[in-house]
């Protein structure tokens, strides 16, 4: 290994640690928004546990312990179920065959940007 190789490996390790640190700083979400075909069909708090059939019962959203996940779906590959639990602001569960998204949002303070 040459000196440049060591610098490259060290730089990549530092970059990966920085990105990991930034992902850990992401705030916990307070609610999820469910959309089907881009239209909002539901908004649920992550503070209240519950089971919600979505999209005519083709998907089942479960909220427990401040996390949301899809427990069942009628799509063939069930990738949306395999995506697991989401609880941080900006995380999304997507079911492409059923055109469904579950997006986690944080505090809604009404301010989009500061200029």
C-alpha positions as MATLAB code, in Angstrom:
seq = 'XXXXXXXXXXXXXXXXXXXXXXXXXXXXXXXXXXXXXXXXXXXXXXXXXXXXXXXXXXXXXXXXXXXXXXXXXXXXXXXXXXXXXXXXXXXXXXXXXXXXXXXXXXXXXXXXXXX';
ca = [
       0.000    0.000    0.000;
       1.188    3.444   -0.800;
       0.855    6.594    1.201;
      -1.907    7.891   -1.096;
      -3.905    4.714   -0.545;
      -3.779    5.239    3.205;
      -4.916    8.852    2.810;
      -7.804    7.743    0.590;
      -8.901    5.047    3.040;
      -8.606    7.452    5.982;
     -10.604   10.115    4.153;
     -13.374    7.673    3.294;
     -13.547    6.494    6.902;
     -13.827   10.078    8.157;
     -16.542   10.843    5.608;
     -18.547    7.769    6.594;
     -18.257    8.630   10.287;
     -19.417   12.195    9.602;
     -22.442   10.983    7.626;
     -23.311    8.498   10.353;
     -23.100   11.266   12.947;
     -25.433   13.467   10.934;
     -27.985   10.673   10.616;
     -27.959   10.215   14.399;
     -28.781   13.896   14.897;
     -32.069   13.604   13.012;
     -35.033   14.503   15.228;
     -37.731   12.071   16.212;
     -40.978   12.492   14.338;
     -44.301   13.359   15.905;
     -46.756   12.185   13.245;
     -46.997   10.251    9.979;
     -48.782   11.270    6.806;
     -50.237    8.538    4.595;
     -50.635    9.255    0.888;
     -52.215    7.132   -1.828;
     -51.605    8.260   -5.419;
     -50.067   11.450   -3.983;
     -53.268   12.439   -2.150;
     -53.179   12.626    1.651;
     -55.595   10.064    3.093;
     -54.537   10.056    6.734;
     -52.466   11.709    9.415;
     -51.672    9.787   12.592;
     -49.782   10.728   15.745;
     -46.810    8.586   16.747;
     -47.783    9.115   20.387;
     -50.981    7.048   20.158;
     -50.677    3.318   19.502;
     -53.069    1.863   16.962;
     -53.690   -0.349   13.953;
     -55.003    1.331   10.801;
     -56.149   -0.485    7.639;
     -55.129    1.593    4.619;
     -55.993    1.679    0.951;
     -59.159   -0.379    1.339;
     -57.451   -2.868    3.637;
     -54.631   -3.718    1.226;
     -52.044   -2.356    3.713;
     -52.072   -2.333    7.517;
     -50.242    0.460    9.350;
     -49.248   -0.202   12.957;
     -48.119    2.536   15.324;
     -46.592    1.460   18.628;
     -43.920    2.788   20.967;
     -43.425    5.910   18.829;
     -42.667    3.919   15.657;
     -44.730    3.186   12.565;
     -44.500    0.171   10.280;
     -46.586   -1.753    7.775;
     -47.462   -5.150    9.231;
     -49.250   -6.537    6.176;
     -49.702   -5.801    2.490;
     -51.270   -7.572   -0.465;
     -48.419   -6.732   -2.856;
     -46.419   -9.700   -4.216;
     -42.943   -8.820   -2.903;
     -43.950   -7.203    0.440;
     -40.950   -4.860    0.343;
     -42.957   -2.257    2.242;
     -43.368   -4.686    5.137;
     -39.642   -5.521    5.060;
     -38.673   -1.824    5.322;
     -39.239   -2.026    9.072;
     -40.004    0.641   11.645;
     -39.712    4.376   11.020;
     -39.688    7.058   13.698;
     -37.293    9.814   12.598;
     -38.260   12.974   10.719;
     -38.015   12.385    6.967;
     -38.125    8.582    6.950;
     -40.495    7.043    4.401;
     -42.121    3.659    3.829;
     -43.160    3.129    0.218;
     -45.410    0.491   -1.338;
     -45.131    0.965   -5.099;
     -47.728   -1.619   -6.235;
     -50.365    0.008   -4.006;
     -49.067    3.577   -4.654;
     -48.852    4.215   -0.918;
     -46.323    6.234    1.103;
     -46.019    6.696    4.856;
     -43.830    9.704    5.713;
     -42.675   10.736    9.193;
     -42.749   14.431   10.038;
     -41.462   16.309   13.081;
     -42.827   19.377   14.798;
     -44.956   21.490   12.483;
     -43.925   25.024   13.408;
     -45.174   26.625   10.206;
     -41.767   27.959    9.119;
     -40.254   26.427    5.994;
     -37.091   28.530    5.761;
     -35.325   31.487    7.274;
     -33.878   34.067    4.895;
];
